[in-house]
Amino acid sequence: MQDKGQLLTAKQIAERLNVSLRLAQRLMKEMKPVNVGAGVKQQFLRVKPAELEAWINRRVKEPEPAAVELQLIKPTRRPKLNPLYPPPINGRIPNRREMREWQEAQKR
């Protein structure tokens, strides 16, 4: 890449990471930069190439193992037994006459 003794500027880091200059300047603060400026107000940050590579390696996300696809089986709902209604006759709802007969049989 570059000479080992050379410090990288924000522009060089932006080109290397393929990001904007402003984002590169913000990211440099996470990389243990070297301040070559003349004090606190005037910061001229530079980063060692080895530090940039270490920062990239820390940020690399390992691919997650392929998840096993689970297939959910929805339980079938059983009909609620309601004492106000007679049980189904041959899988159908009883008509009024059949319902009356059932209610009278329940009263006896």
MIRO-838192 format. One record per residue: x, y, z of N, C-alpha, C, CB in turn. Coordinates in Angstrom, 3 decimals, decimal comma, always signed. Glycine has a CB too. Layout:
N
       n.c1       n.c2       n.c3      ca.c1      ca.c2      ca.c3       c.c1       c.c2       c.c3      cb.c1      cb.c2      cb.c3
          X          Y          Z          X          Y          Z          X          Y          Z          X          Y          Z
...
This chain:
108
       n.c1       n.c2       n.c3      ca.c1      ca.c2      ca.c3       c.c1       c.c2       c.c3      cb.c1      cb.c2      cb.c3
     +0,843     -1,191     +0,000     +0,000     +0,000     +0,000     +0,884     +1,248     +0,000     -0,957     +0,002     +1,226
     +1,162     +1,820     +1,156     +2,058     +2,961     +1,260     +3,293     +2,551     +2,059     +1,343     +4,173     +1,921
     +4,229     +3,477     +2,139     +5,420     +3,260     +2,944     +4,998     +3,093     +4,407     +6,432     +4,441     +2,778
     +5,674     +2,198     +5,145     +5,284     +1,890     +6,525     +5,412     +3,094     +7,446     +6,127     +0,753     +7,062
     +6,327     +3,998     +7,193     +6,523     +5,165     +8,049     +5,578     +6,310     +7,722     +7,939     +5,643     +7,938
     +4,848     +6,202     +6,629     +3,989     +7,291     +6,174     +2,680     +7,293     +6,963     +3,706     +7,167     +4,658
     +2,205     +8,496     +7,267     +0,908     +8,647     +7,924     -0,132     +8,990     +6,866     +0,958     +9,744     +9,036
     -1,319     +8,442     +7,002     -2,375     +8,649     +6,011     -3,243     +9,849     +6,376     -3,243     +7,392     +5,884
     -3,611    +10,613     +5,359     -4,496    +11,761     +5,562     -5,941    +11,312     +5,410     -4,169    +12,906     +4,562
     -6,861    +12,223     +5,724     -8,289    +11,917     +5,598     -8,661    +11,637     +4,142     -9,139    +13,079     +6,148
     -8,032    +12,358     +3,220     -8,320    +12,138     +1,806     -7,895    +10,742     +1,367     -7,619    +13,191     +0,951
     -6,719    +10,289     +1,807     -6,256     +8,954     +1,452     -7,148     +7,868     +2,066     -4,807     +8,763     +1,906
     -7,600     +8,107     +3,288     -8,490     +7,146     +3,939     -9,837     +7,113     +3,236     -8,673     +7,492     +5,426
    -10,322     +8,287     +2,822    -11,597     +8,344     +2,104    -11,516     +7,560     +0,797    -11,992     +9,806     +1,823
    -10,401     +7,677     +0,087    -10,223     +6,928     -1,158    -10,132     +5,420     -0,879     -8,955     +7,412     -1,900
     -9,421     +5,073     +0,186     -9,244     +3,647     +0,522    -10,568     +2,992     +0,929     -8,219     +3,493     +1,661
    -11,382     +3,724     +1,709    -12,653     +3,168     +2,198    -13,815     +3,460     +1,252    -12,969     +3,725     +3,579
    -13,564     +4,279     +0,248    -14,599     +4,671     -0,716    -15,767     +5,373     -0,018    -15,109     +3,438     -1,483
    -15,421     +6,384     +0,795    -16,417     +7,191     +1,507    -16,091     +8,662     +1,280    -16,441     +6,851     +3,042
    -16,965     +9,526     +1,797    -16,730    +10,956     +1,643    -15,601    +11,420     +2,563    -18,015    +11,746     +1,936
    -15,077    +12,598     +2,272    -13,988    +13,151     +3,077    -14,462    +13,419     +4,501    -13,446    +14,444     +2,442
    -15,673    +13,926     +4,647    -16,213    +14,246     +5,973    -16,382    +12,972     +6,815    -17,570    +14,981     +5,838
    -16,877    +11,911     +6,201    -17,032    +10,660     +6,924    -15,669    +10,091     +7,297    -17,824     +9,649     +6,089
    -14,706    +10,212     +6,421    -13,346     +9,732     +6,713    -12,765    +10,481     +7,906    -12,428     +9,901     +5,478
    -13,029    +11,779     +7,994    -12,533    +12,567     +9,132    -13,165    +12,095    +10,435    -12,821    +14,064     +8,920
    -14,473    +11,747    +10,401    -15,134    +11,244    +11,604    -14,605     +9,857    +11,977    -16,659    +11,194    +11,396
    -14,373     +9,031    +10,970    -13,897     +7,679    +11,246    -12,469     +7,672    +11,775    -13,983     +6,831     +9,995
    -11,680     +8,659    +11,384    -10,293     +8,732    +11,854    -10,238     +8,854    +13,374     -9,567     +9,920    +11,203
    -11,254     +9,446    +13,980    -11,247     +9,624    +15,436    -11,423     +8,292    +16,156    -12,353    +10,597    +15,861
    -11,961     +7,281    +15,467    -12,113     +5,946    +16,054    -10,831     +5,120    +15,902    -13,293     +5,210    +15,400
     -9,887     +5,577    +15,078     -8,721     +4,767    +14,692     -7,442     +5,075    +15,453     -8,461     +4,947    +13,249
     -7,477     +5,664    +16,602     -6,262     +6,075    +17,330     -5,388     +6,964    +16,440     -5,454     +4,826    +17,806
     -5,866     +8,165    +16,109     -5,104     +9,024    +15,201     -3,913     +9,691    +15,889     -6,013    +10,087    +14,613
     -3,017    +10,186    +15,068     -1,870    +10,961    +15,532     -2,166    +12,409    +15,190     -0,513    +10,470    +14,879
     -2,080    +13,311    +16,198     -2,337    +14,730    +15,966     -1,006    +15,409    +15,642     -3,025    +15,397    +17,211
     -0,876    +15,855    +14,397     +0,359    +16,534    +13,999     +0,153    +18,046    +13,956     +0,837    +16,024    +12,627
     -0,970    +18,503    +14,540     -1,277    +19,934    +14,545     -0,501    +20,667    +15,622     -2,766    +20,156    +14,744
     -0,783    +21,959    +15,704     -0,043    +22,819    +16,625     -0,839    +23,060    +17,903     +0,296    +24,155    +15,954
     -1,556    +22,106    +18,383     -2,292    +22,296    +19,633     -3,669    +21,658    +19,565     -2,422    +23,780    +19,954
     -4,499    +22,068    +20,527     -5,824    +21,478    +20,638     -6,769    +22,055    +19,586     -6,391    +21,704    +22,040
     -6,676    +23,378    +19,361     -7,601    +24,013    +18,412     -7,339    +23,577    +16,987     -7,500    +25,521    +18,506
     -6,116    +23,453    +16,629     -5,761    +23,092    +15,259     -5,331    +21,638    +15,224     -4,639    +24,009    +14,710
     -6,277    +20,773    +14,878     -5,955    +19,358    +14,831     -5,740    +18,932    +13,386     -7,069    +18,519    +15,488
     -4,594    +18,362    +13,132     -4,307    +17,754    +11,839     -4,092    +16,270    +12,122     -3,042    +18,419    +11,125
     -5,149    +15,506    +11,955     -5,097    +14,093    +12,307     -4,523    +13,277    +11,158     -6,492    +13,579    +12,679
     -3,701    +12,317    +11,518     -3,158    +11,363    +10,575     -3,269     +9,980    +11,213     -1,675    +11,710    +10,192
     -3,294     +8,958    +10,389     -3,433     +7,587    +10,886     -2,348     +6,731    +10,256     -4,849     +7,009    +10,571
     -1,801     +5,833    +11,059     -0,803     +4,887    +10,550     -1,517     +3,852     +9,682     -0,021     +4,193    +11,725
     -0,886     +3,399     +8,610     -1,507     +2,380     +7,754     -1,851     +1,094     +8,512     -0,582     +2,051     +6,599
     -1,009     +0,707     +9,466     -1,287     -0,501    +10,243     -2,539     -0,319    +11,093     -0,086     -0,856    +11,137
     -2,725     +0,900    +11,614     -3,919     +1,177    +12,419     -5,177     +1,143    +11,556     -3,793     +2,544    +13,115
     -5,087     +1,638    +10,324     -6,225     +1,585     +9,407     -6,605     +0,129     +9,119     -5,896     +2,331     +8,087
     -5,607     -0,711     +8,858     -5,883     -2,127     +8,590     -6,480     -2,812     +9,814     -4,600     -2,852     +8,157
     -5,975     -2,491    +10,999     -6,520     -3,078    +12,228     -7,967     -2,626    +12,437     -5,653     -2,686    +13,452
     -8,253     -1,367    +12,154     -9,625     -0,841    +12,291    -10,565     -1,550    +11,306     -9,650     +0,703    +12,045
    -10,097     -1,750    +10,086    -10,924     -2,451     +9,086    -11,190     -3,879     +9,560    -10,224     -2,460     +7,683
    -10,172     -4,557    +10,073    -10,349     -5,932    +10,545    -11,310     -6,015    +11,728     -9,005     -6,527    +10,935
    -11,296     -4,989    +12,596    -12,251     -4,979    +13,718    -13,676     -4,800    +13,235    -11,903     -3,872    +14,708
    -13,846     -4,070    +12,142    -15,183     -3,769    +11,632    -15,745     -4,843    +10,713    -15,158     -2,469    +10,905
    -14,924     -5,793    +10,283    -15,402     -6,844     +9,381    -16,359     -7,735    +10,149    -14,217     -7,676     +8,792
    -17,514     -7,937     +9,568    -18,545     -8,753    +10,208    -18,511    -10,140     +9,581    -19,965     -8,103    +10,060
    -18,366    -11,127    +10,438    -18,333    -12,507     +9,964    -19,732    -12,912     +9,503    -17,818    -13,466    +11,077
    -19,838    -13,652     +8,422    -21,158    -14,093     +7,992    -21,739    -15,074     +8,999    -21,088    -14,734     +6,597
    -23,042    -14,922     +9,240    -23,713    -15,806    +10,188    -23,954    -17,156     +9,525    -25,052    -15,184    +10,681
    -23,892    -18,213    +10,310    -24,161    -19,524     +9,720    -25,596    -19,581     +9,211    -23,907    -20,651    +10,748
    -25,778    -20,370     +8,169    -27,105    -20,465     +7,564    -28,097    -20,977     +8,590    -27,086    -21,386     +6,326
    -29,174    -20,232     +8,750    -30,189    -20,598     +9,731    -31,047    -21,737     +9,187    -31,069    -19,378    +10,091
    -31,392    -22,618    +10,069    -32,272    -23,710     +9,689    -33,676    -23,143     +9,568    -32,216    -24,885    +10,723
    -34,289    -23,393     +8,438    -35,625    -22,847     +8,218    -36,648    -23,736     +8,912    -35,938    -22,727     +6,700
    -37,347    -23,136     +9,843    -38,370    -23,861    +10,573    -39,724    -23,623     +9,931    -38,389    -23,442    +12,048
    -40,469    -24,661     +9,840    -41,791    -24,546     +9,253    -42,806    -24,696    +10,371    -42,016    -25,608     +8,131
    -43,573    -23,638    +10,589    -44,553    -23,659    +11,655    -45,823    -24,343    +11,188    -44,852    -22,245    +12,138
    -46,337    -25,175    +12,041    -47,596    -25,846    +11,751    -48,657    -25,203    +12,625    -47,504    -27,396    +12,000
    -49,648    -24,628    +11,993    -50,703    -23,969    +12,750    -51,639    -25,031    +13,325    -51,487    -22,961    +11,857
    -51,921    -24,921    +14,607    -52,833    -25,903    +15,187    -54,255    -25,653    +14,691    -52,783    -25,851    +16,732
    -54,986    -26,734    +14,528    -56,376    -26,585    +14,097    -57,217    -26,264    +15,322    -56,898    -27,877    +13,377
    -58,138    -25,378    +15,160    -59,000    -24,973    +16,273    -60,179    -25,923    +16,372    -59,491    -23,514    +16,098
    -60,384    -26,422    +17,548    -61,550    -27,255    +17,783    -62,729    -26,352    +18,083    -61,305    -28,257    +18,941
    -63,898    -26,679    +17,612    -65,059    -25,835    +17,901    -65,396    -25,908    +19,387    -66,278    -26,263    +17,046
    -65,758    -24,759    +19,936    -66,145    -24,709    +21,333    -67,521    -25,340    +21,483    -66,138    -23,252    +21,862
    -67,656    -26,100    +22,527    -68,947    -26,709    +22,794    -69,769    -25,724    +23,597    -68,797    -28,064    +23,544
    -70,846    -25,273    +23,031    -71,714    -24,304    +23,677    -72,981    -25,035    +24,113    -72,043    -23,102    +22,723
    -73,326    -24,987    +25,391    -74,505    -25,719    +25,849    -75,821    -25,135    +25,340    -74,524    -25,749    +27,348
    -75,794    -23,923    +24,777    -77,025    -23,316    +24,284    -77,430    -23,874    +22,928    -76,865    -21,815    +24,193
    -76,500    -24,461    +22,234    -76,785    -24,969    +20,901    -76,605    -26,482    +20,883    -75,874    -24,296    +19,848
    -77,411    -27,161    +20,103    -77,257    -28,611    +20,018    -76,005    -28,955    +19,218    -78,505    -29,260    +19,376
    -75,532    -30,192    +19,374    -74,371    -30,589    +18,582    -74,727    -30,631    +17,107    -73,841    -31,955    +19,039
    -73,755    -30,462    +16,233    -74,041    -30,494    +14,799    -74,621    -31,842    +14,384    -72,772    -30,199    +13,996
    -75,529    -31,786    +13,413    -76,137    -33,000    +12,884    -75,521    -33,240    +11,513    -77,712    -32,884    +12,805
    -74,807    -34,341    +11,372    -74,116    -34,683    +10,125    -73,234    -33,530     +9,636    -75,136    -35,055     +9,042
    -72,595    -32,826    +10,571    -71,677    -31,754    +10,214    -72,343    -30,444     +9,851    -70,841    -32,187     +9,091
    -73,661    -30,322    +10,073    -74,336    -29,059     +9,753    -75,035    -28,530    +10,989    -75,350    -29,244     +8,596
    -75,368    -27,251    +10,954    -76,075    -26,619    +12,063    -77,544    -27,027    +11,987    -75,918    -25,058    +12,025
    -78,145    -27,414    +13,124    -79,556    -27,821    +13,079    -80,480    -26,652    +12,766    -79,963    -28,451    +14,403
    -81,600    -26,953    +12,119    -82,574    -25,901    +11,823    -83,423    -25,612    +13,059    -83,476    -26,307    +10,629
    -84,386    -24,669    +12,957    -85,176    -24,245    +14,119    -85,972    -25,393    +14,731    -86,124    -23,127    +13,724
    -86,575    -26,198    +13,893    -87,386    -27,304    +14,406    -86,507    -28,281    +15,188    -88,109    -28,037    +13,246
    -85,359    -28,636    +14,628    -84,456    -29,552    +15,304    -83,913    -28,941    +16,598    -83,303    -29,936    +14,377
    -83,722    -27,648    +16,576    -83,235    -26,946    +17,748    -84,274    -26,971    +18,861    -82,868    -25,508    +17,395
    -85,553    -26,716    +18,505    -86,633    -26,757    +19,486    -86,752    -28,145    +20,098    -87,961    -26,346    +18,842
    -86,671    -29,150    +19,260    -86,763    -30,522    +19,760    -85,623    -30,825    +20,730    -86,743    -31,522    +18,592
    -84,442    -30,359    +20,418    -83,294    -30,587    +21,291    -83,481    -29,872    +22,625    -82,000    -30,115    +20,613
    -83,975    -28,614    +22,592    -84,184    -27,848    +23,824    -85,241    -28,496    +24,696    -84,585    -26,408    +23,501
    -86,290    -28,993    +24,079    -87,333    -29,659    +24,859    -86,778    -30,931    +25,498    -88,556    -29,991    +23,967
    -85,942    -31,621    +24,766    -85,340    -32,838    +25,332    -84,415    -32,499    +26,492    -84,563    -33,609    +24,251
    -83,780    -31,341    +26,450    -82,884    -30,921    +27,530    -83,675    -30,579    +28,786    -82,039    -29,714    +27,092
    -84,878    -30,016    +28,608    -85,708    -29,646    +29,761    -86,237    -30,870    +30,482    -86,872    -28,769    +29,319
    -86,460    -31,961    +29,800    -87,022    -33,173    +30,418    -86,070    -33,826    +31,312    -87,459    -34,143    +29,399
